[in-house]
């Protein structure tokens, strides 16, 4: 559960900015230009952090993936799943398992030679030729950023001696991690009989991989230039620029890394992680026709769902209005109580020689309960309310009315 410091969003700077008007005539809005300017800044922030409208259910019909899985990386909480155990081809998402086995059984700076068979591996390729060599580290960058199939085979042959033996190591590792619906026959993910995984298994495998600092560094890298050593007595170095195919790194806030995949049989696939507001989510999408739309939709849903469980030591209050004039504030308080809520007024230090009164209900122990109250007030009375962190203490001398909640 996210622990939130109750000092956040309690600055006096926005006392004037949180002015609102009730339907019973309203009140005077502050005209001070500084407060109006601050309003333009703080309101979008508050709406982003503490929106009071109901979170919609996940738009199931809009998800094109055959299978999907969304989990909290820290707690293991499952936030969404569609056919999580369905065995499907994972395409190049396979390379996450390839990287795990390579990192745990190889040395990053060791150079591996390219065999004759590597040249026969279908695209995607970085053009490795027999006799050339590349470090384990650069092979991993090539496999994870560019999704190079030839680099994956060089890793497999160099570490295990053969693709078949390396694939067996991958499968064994997956089973150790609890991936019960996974079996690998190659290190690159090209369609093959007996090569499959599930959305849940890929999420478990990726979550484990992210515990390795070298893996984390590689998958979050946007661009990288790797070094290929040519064959022959005179070793020459060829530089190969790579660009990460994970679009989230470029356009989705908090993206930590991931691995894409595609074959005709598998369609679009992705497994990755994103961190926001203290939560890290792992998403796995298999068999998608609209990969990035599916992935972003799942992640946005997951983060909305996570924020519902935010807690604060002092709780949360619902502020309905900040009005100039006690009579209008008292009138609004009584109106709110007619809806079944016990409201109170809190007197604010004078601004421009005028005293402001905040109309509030609460505190509530959880943000989700405060949000529900704000939503009900809007639905019943058309009152726009906002959820705020409660102060650790309440100035009862400056409050009137009942200070409690349903």
N, C-alpha and C positions, 0 to 999 in steps of 0.2 A: 504494500500500500504506500502510496506516495505521501510523504510527510512534508507539509508545506509550512514554512515559517510564517507565523501570524503577523509578522511585521511588514509583509509584502502588501502593497497597494493600500497602505494606511496613511500615506503622506497627506498633509493638509493641503497640498497643492491642488488636489482635485475636489476639495470640498465645494468650491464654487462651480466647478465644471460639471458636477453631477446634478445640476438643477433640472427639475422636470415640472410639468404642469398637470394637475388633475383635471378631470372633466367638469368639476363643479366650479368653473370660472378660472381655475389655474392660479398662478401667481406670477409675480414679476421675475422675468429672467434677468440674470446679471448682465449688465451692459459693458462691464469692464473688458476692454479688448484683450487683455492678457488672459482672462478666464475663457473668453471665446476661442482664442487661439489654442489654449491648452485642451479645450473640449475636442477640437479637431484631431488632437493627437491621442488623448486618453480613451475616448469612446471606442474607436476601432480596436484598441488593445484589449479593453474590457470585454467587448463583444467576442473577440477571438478566444480569450481565456475563459470567460464565464458566460456564454450565451445562455439565455433562459428559455428558449423554445425547445420543444421536445426533440431528442435525437431521433431521426427516422430509423425504422428498421432497415437492415441491410437490403439493398435492392437486388434481391436474388435473381430476378429475371434478367437483369442487365449483365450478369456475370457470364462470360462466354466460356470460361475454363471448364474442362471436364472434371477436374478435381482441384481443390484448393485447401490450404491450411494456414491458419494465422494464430500465433501464440506469443505470449509474453516470454521473452528470452530468459528472464530472471526467475520468475515464479513458475513457469511452465503452464500458466493458465491458458486454456484454449479459448480464443475469442471468436473464431469462426472455423467451420469445416464443411467441406462438400466432398463426399466420397473420399475421405482421408486415407482409406486403406486400399483403394482401387489400384491394382497393378497396371502401370502405364510406362511407356518408354520415356525416360527423362531427358533424352537428347544430351546436349553438352553440359547440362547441370550435373551430369556424371562427374565432370572434372573437379568438383568439390571433393569427392571421395578420392580421386586421383591425387589431389594436392595433399590431403591428409596423410595418405600412405607414403607419399614422397617425402614430406616434411618429417615424418616420424622414423623413416628408415634411410634417408639420405642426408648428405651434408651440402648445404647451400652453395658452397664455393667449389665443390667437386665438378669437374667437367666430364660430361658423358658424350661418347662418340655416336655418331649417326650410322645405323646399319643400312644395308642395301634394301631391306624390306620397307624401311620408313618412306622411301620415295614413292611407294605404291599406295600410301594412305590417301584417301580422297580428301578434298578440301573441306573445311578451311585449313590452309597451310601457310607457313612462313617461308617455305621453299628450302627446307633442309635437304642436304645431299650427302650420300655416303662418304664417310671419312671426315666430315666436318664435326665440330664439337661445340658444345654450349654448356654453361654452368647450370646446375640444378635450379638455382635461383632464377636465372633468365628463362629457363624452360618453363618454370611455373608462371612467370609473368606472361609468357607467350600463350600458355594454355588458359589462364584465367582471365586475362584482359582481351586478347584477340581470339581466344577459343581455338588455338592452333591444334589440329589433330596430330600433325607430325610431331610436335613437341611432346604431346602426351605419350606417344608410342616410345619416343626416346627415353622418357622418364621410366616407363614400364620396363623396357628391356634393360636399361642401365641399372635399375635397382633390383629387379627380381629375376632378370635373365631371360624372361619371355613375357609376352602379353598375357598368356593364359595364367601363369603363376602370379603375376601382378594383380590380375582380375580376381583371383582367389583371395589374395590379401585384402583387396577392397571389400569383397563380400564378407569376409570374416570380421573386418573392422566394423562394417555396418551392423552386423548382427550383435556385436559387443555393445553397440550404442542403442540397441533396442529396435533397430530397423528390421522388422520381421517380414516385411513385404518387399524386400530388396534383394536382387541378385545381379551381379555385374559379370559381363563376359569380355569387356574391353575397357580401356582407360579414357576413351574419347566420347562415347555415347552414341556413335552411329548405330542405326537400327540393326539389331541382331536377335536371333532366337535366344530366349532365356535371359535377355538383358532388360531389366525392369526395376522400377521403384514405385513409391507412392508419394502423394503430397505430404503426408505426415512424416514419412521416413526421411524425405529430403530436408524437411525443416529440422528434424532431429540431427541429421548429419551436418547441416550447415551451422546450427547452433553450437555443436561441438567444435567445428572447425574454427569458429570465431574466438575460441578460447586460446588459440595459438597466435601469438603476437606477429609472427612472420606472415601467417595467412591474412590477418587483419590488415597488415600494411599493404600487402599485394592487392587485395580486392578493393581497397579504397583509393588506389592510385588511378588517376585519370589518364595520364600519359606516361610512357616509359620507353626508353631506348635500350634495347638489349644488344649484346655482343655475340656475334657468331664467328668462330675461328675456322678458317678455311683448312682444307686438307693439303698435304704436301710438306716438304721440308721447310719451305719458307712460310711460316704461319702469318697470315694476314687476318686482320679483324674487319668484319663487315658489320656496320651499325644498322639495326632494324628498328624503326620507330613503331610504337604500338599505341593504340587508343582504346580505352576501355569501352566495351559495348553496352555496359550497364547505364542506361539513360537516367536512372534515378540520381546518379552521382552529379549529373549536370542540371537537373531541374526539379529535384524533390528534397526539400529541407530535411536535414538529419540523416540522409542516406549514409550508411556505413560500408556498404559493399554488397556484392551479390554475383550471381552467375546466370547468364542467359543460356538458352538452348533452342535449337530448331532442327527438325527433320520433317519430311512430309508425314511420316507416321506419327511423330510426337506432337506436331504443330509447335506453337510457341510455348516455351517453358521459362520459368525464372524461380530462383530461390535467393533470398537476401535478407538484410536486416536494416532497420531504420530506428534512430533514437530521437525522442522528443520529450520534453517536460519530465525528464527523469525516468521514462519508460523506454525499453528497447523491445521492438517487435520483430519477429521473424516471420516472413511470408513465403509461401511456396505455392506456385501456380503451374499446373500441368495441363497440356492440351488446350491452350487458349487460342482464340481467333483474334483477340484484341488485347495483347499482353499488357501493355503499359496502362491502359484504361482499367483492366481488371486489377492489376497490382496496386495502383494508386487508390482505387475504390476500396479495396480491402484494407489498406493501411490507414486511410482516412477514417474509415469506420472503426478500426481498432483503436486509434488514438482518441476518438470521441468516446468510445466505450470505456477506455482507461480513465479519462478525466472525471467520469461520473463517480469514481471511488476516491477522489481526492479528500483528504482529511486535514484538519487544522486543530492544534491543541485548544484554541479558543472558540472553535466552531465558525459558523457562517451566519451572516444576517442578510435579510432581503430589504433593500432600500427602495421605497416606492417614489419618494420625491424629496427634494430640498426646496423649501418654499420660504419666501419672505413674508412674514406676518403669521403670528401664532394662531389667529382666528381661522385662517384658511387651512393651516396645517392641522388644527384640531378637528375641523370639519372633515378633512380627508381621513383622519385617524378613525373617526366614528363610522365613516362609510366603510372602511376596511373591516372594522369589527362586525358590521352587519353581514359580512361575508363569512364570518366564522373564525376570523383571525384576531388575535389579541395584539394590537399595535401599540406603539409608543412613540413619543416625540423626543428628539434629542436636540438640545439647544447648541448652536454653533456660535463661535466667537463672531462679533459684529464684523461685517464687511461693508466698507463704504458707509459706516455709521448706521447700518441696518442689520438687524438680527435675523439669522436664518434658522429654520427648524427642519430637521430631517425626520421624515416619517418612515418608520421601520417596523419589521417583525423579526422575531428570532430571539436568541441564536439557535441554530440547528447544528447538531453534531457532525453531519455529513453534508457535503456540497450537493449531492444528488437530491436530498430532501429539501434543501433551500431552493434549488432549481425548480423542483416540483411546485412549491408554494408560489414562486414567481410566475410560473406558467399558468397556474390556476387563477391568479389575480388578473392576469392579462386576458384570459379566456372569459372570466365572469364580468369584469368591470372595465376592460380595455385599458388597464393601467400598466404602463411600461415599467417594469421593475428590473433591478440589477442585483446580482449576488456579489457580496463582498466578504472579505475576511473580517471576523469580529475582533474587536479590541480585547486584550486580555482582561481588562476591567471595564465596568460600565459606570459612567459618571451619573449616578442616580440623582444627584442634586440638580442636574440639568435636564433630566428626563421627566416627562409626564405621561400619564396613561399607564397601562399594564405592560410590564416587560417580560413576556414569555411567548411561547409558541404552542400551537395545537399539539 
